[in-house]
Amino acid sequence: MKKLLALCLSALVFVGCSSNNATTSETTAPATTEATVETTAPASEEAADAIVTTGKYVVTNTTGETVTELYIYQTGSEDKGTNYAEGGLADGEQVTIDVEVSEDVAEGYAQTLEYVTESGRTENAFQTLHLEEANLNLLASDADTYTSATPFSFN
């Protein structure tokens, strides 16, 4: 009889503990969900409305030779702007290029990355570079070094 009574008491304690945990979980979960929705919704709406007007590119020469010309300019433009390799960008050297455009042209803005090496190789096939922060490696002419269809890689 004592064993039966002990077993029944143990079962009641177990059921009581289980129902308390379930109640606690049910009452805290909705509060957390509501708080998350309220705090993230406005931030998401603001981020979606923001138009990116700047780009920052850290370009590293890994061509195996000196780059004599380096440009980032609006695709289709006749004006290439600044030569960021003025005086030569030796193999292994890097340059940081900051681009800023007005808000009225920023949406859908595309740029061309163009460079010329000391041997005369000209690369300008990538004409869809967007305003962003990116690290770029200019690649050697050896096709085995290309990681994609472009003569540079993002890292």
C-alpha positions as CSV (number, residue, x, y, z in Angstrom):
1,M,0.0,0.0,0.0
2,K,2.8,2.4,0.8
3,K,4.4,1.7,-2.5
4,L,1.2,2.4,-4.4
5,L,0.8,5.7,-2.5
6,A,4.4,6.7,-3.2
7,L,3.9,5.9,-6.9
8,C,0.7,8.0,-7.1
9,L,2.4,10.9,-5.4
10,S,5.4,10.7,-7.7
11,A,3.0,10.7,-10.7
12,L,1.2,13.7,-9.4
13,V,4.4,15.6,-8.8
14,F,5.6,14.7,-12.3
15,V,2.4,15.8,-14.0
16,G,2.4,19.1,-11.9
17,C,6.0,19.9,-12.9
18,S,5.3,19.2,-16.6
19,S,2.2,21.4,-16.7
20,N,4.1,24.3,-14.9
21,N,6.8,24.2,-17.6
22,A,4.3,24.1,-20.4
23,T,2.5,27.1,-18.9
24,T,5.7,29.1,-18.6
25,S,6.7,28.4,-22.2
26,E,3.3,29.3,-23.5
27,T,3.2,32.6,-21.6
28,T,6.8,33.8,-22.5
29,A,6.8,32.7,-26.2
30,P,4.1,35.1,-27.4
31,A,5.6,38.1,-25.6
32,T,9.0,37.4,-27.2
33,T,7.5,37.1,-30.7
34,E,5.5,40.3,-30.4
35,A,8.6,42.2,-29.1
36,T,10.7,41.0,-32.0
37,V,8.0,41.9,-34.6
38,E,7.6,45.4,-33.2
39,T,11.3,46.2,-33.0
40,T,12.4,44.7,-36.4
41,A,9.5,45.9,-38.6
42,P,10.4,49.6,-38.6
43,A,14.1,48.8,-39.2
44,S,13.3,46.6,-42.2
45,E,11.1,49.3,-43.7
46,E,13.8,51.9,-43.3
47,A,16.4,49.6,-44.9
48,A,14.2,48.8,-47.8
49,D,13.7,52.6,-48.5
50,A,17.4,53.4,-48.3
51,I,19.1,54.0,-51.7
52,V,22.8,53.1,-51.8
53,T,24.7,56.0,-53.2
54,T,28.3,55.0,-52.4
55,G,30.7,52.2,-53.2
56,K,34.0,51.3,-51.8
57,Y,36.3,49.0,-53.6
58,V,39.7,47.7,-52.4
59,V,41.4,46.6,-55.6
60,T,44.5,44.4,-55.4
61,N,46.8,43.8,-58.4
62,T,47.5,40.0,-58.7
63,T,48.1,40.0,-62.4
64,G,51.8,39.3,-62.1
65,E,52.7,42.6,-63.8
66,T,52.2,46.3,-63.2
67,V,48.8,47.8,-63.9
68,T,49.2,51.1,-65.7
69,E,45.6,52.1,-66.0
70,L,42.7,51.3,-63.6
71,Y,39.2,52.9,-63.9
72,I,35.8,52.4,-62.4
73,Y,33.2,54.5,-64.3
74,Q,29.5,54.5,-65.2
75,T,28.8,51.9,-67.8
76,G,28.3,53.5,-71.2
77,S,30.1,56.7,-70.3
78,E,32.8,58.1,-72.6
79,D,34.5,59.7,-69.6
80,K,36.5,57.1,-67.6
81,G,37.4,59.6,-64.9
82,T,40.4,59.1,-62.6
83,N,43.2,56.6,-63.4
84,Y,43.6,54.9,-60.0
85,A,46.9,53.3,-61.2
86,E,48.5,56.6,-62.1
87,G,52.3,56.0,-61.9
88,G,51.7,52.2,-61.9
89,L,50.2,49.7,-59.5
90,A,52.8,47.0,-59.0
91,D,51.9,43.4,-58.6
92,G,50.7,42.8,-55.0
93,E,49.8,46.5,-54.4
94,Q,46.3,47.7,-53.7
95,V,44.3,50.8,-54.0
96,T,41.0,51.9,-52.4
97,I,38.5,53.5,-54.7
98,D,35.5,55.4,-53.3
99,V,32.6,56.1,-55.6
100,E,29.7,58.4,-54.8
101,V,26.7,59.2,-57.0
102,S,23.6,61.3,-56.5
103,E,20.4,59.6,-55.3
104,D,18.6,60.3,-58.6
105,V,21.0,58.1,-60.6
106,A,21.9,55.6,-57.8
107,E,19.0,53.1,-58.3
108,G,20.1,50.6,-61.0
109,Y,23.5,52.3,-61.3
110,A,26.1,50.0,-63.1
111,Q,29.8,50.6,-63.4
112,T,32.6,49.2,-65.6
113,L,35.8,48.1,-64.0
114,E,38.6,48.5,-66.6
115,Y,42.4,48.0,-66.3
116,V,45.4,47.9,-68.6
117,T,48.6,46.0,-67.7
118,E,52.2,47.0,-68.8
119,S,52.1,44.3,-71.5
120,G,49.1,46.1,-73.0
121,R,46.4,43.7,-72.0
122,T,43.1,45.6,-71.6
123,E,40.2,44.1,-69.5
124,N,36.9,45.8,-69.4
125,A,34.4,43.0,-69.8
126,F,32.8,43.5,-66.3
127,Q,30.2,46.2,-66.9
128,T,27.7,45.5,-64.1
129,L,29.5,46.4,-61.0
130,H,27.0,47.9,-58.5
131,L,27.5,50.3,-55.7
132,E,28.7,48.2,-52.8
133,E,31.7,47.5,-50.6
134,A,33.9,44.9,-52.2
135,N,37.5,43.6,-52.3
136,L,38.6,42.8,-55.8
137,N,41.7,40.9,-57.1
138,L,42.8,41.7,-60.7
139,L,43.8,38.3,-62.1
140,A,46.6,37.3,-64.4
141,S,45.9,36.5,-68.1
142,D,46.5,32.8,-67.6
143,A,43.0,31.3,-67.9
144,D,43.8,28.8,-65.1
145,T,43.7,31.6,-62.6
146,Y,40.2,32.8,-63.5
147,T,37.6,31.9,-61.0
148,S,34.7,33.0,-63.2
149,A,34.0,34.6,-66.5
150,T,35.6,37.9,-65.3
151,P,39.3,38.8,-65.1
152,F,39.1,39.5,-61.4
153,S,37.7,37.8,-58.3
154,F,35.8,39.0,-55.3
155,N,37.1,38.1,-51.9
